[in-house]
Amino acid sequence: YDDYDYGEVNQLLERNLKIYIKTVACYPEKTTKQIYTQFWRHFKHSEKVHINLLLLEARMQAALLYALRAVTRYMT
C-alpha cells in the first residue's frame, strides 16, 4: 500500500534480515548460502528454517490473493 509507513520496518529489523526477507520472498532463485549464514548468526539452523517456511508461506498467500483479485475483477 502507498500509505504504509516503512520507517517502522527500518527501526524493527536489522539490514541483513531485511535483505534476506526480500531476497527469499521476491527472488528465491537468488538466495545463496552466504546470504543465509549472514542473517541472524546467533539463531539455530532450525529457527532459520522455520523463518524460511514462514516466508514461503507468506509468498504463496500473496500470490493467491493477487490471483483471486484478478478473478474477481474478471467476474465483475
N, C-alpha and C positions, 0 to 999 in steps of 0.2 A: 504494500500500500504506500501511496505517496505521503500520507500523513504520519507514518511511523517514525518515531524518534530513534534513529540508530545510535545516537550518543549513549544511550543506556547500555547497549550491547558492548560498545567500546570500553565502558567502565567495568563491566562484569566479567568479560572474557579476555584472557591473555591473547596476544597476537598469534602465537603458534597454534593455539586451539582454533581461533577463527579461520586461519589459513587451512587448517586440516578439515574443519567442518565444510568450508566452501569447496575444497577440492573433492572430498568424498561425495558431497551432495550434488555438485554441478558437473564435475569431471572425474568420475570414478576410475576411468581408464588411465588417468594421470597420477593416481595415488601410488607413491613409492614407499619402500621400506624406510628410507631416510625421513620422509615426512611423518610416517607412523611413529618412529622412535623419538622424534623431536618434540612431540606434544605430550604433555603430562608424564614427564620422565619418572615421577615418584609413584605413579599408579602401576598396578599389576597388569600383566598381559590380559587376564580375564576381564578386567574392568575396561580396558581399551576395546576389547572385542564386543563387549556389551554396548559401548558407545557407537561402534560401527553398526551394530544391528539396529539401534535406535535411529541413526542417521538414514540408513537404507529404508527403514520402515516409513520414516517421515517423507522421504523422496517418493516412495510408492504412493502414499496417500495424497501428496500434492499432485502427482500425475493423474491419479483417479479423479481428483476434484476438477482439474482442468478438462479432462475428458467429459465428465458429467456436465460441466458448464457448457461445453461445445454441443453436446447432445441436446441439452435443454434449450439453447438458443436455436438450434435447428428445428426443434419440435414446435417452437412458438412463432 
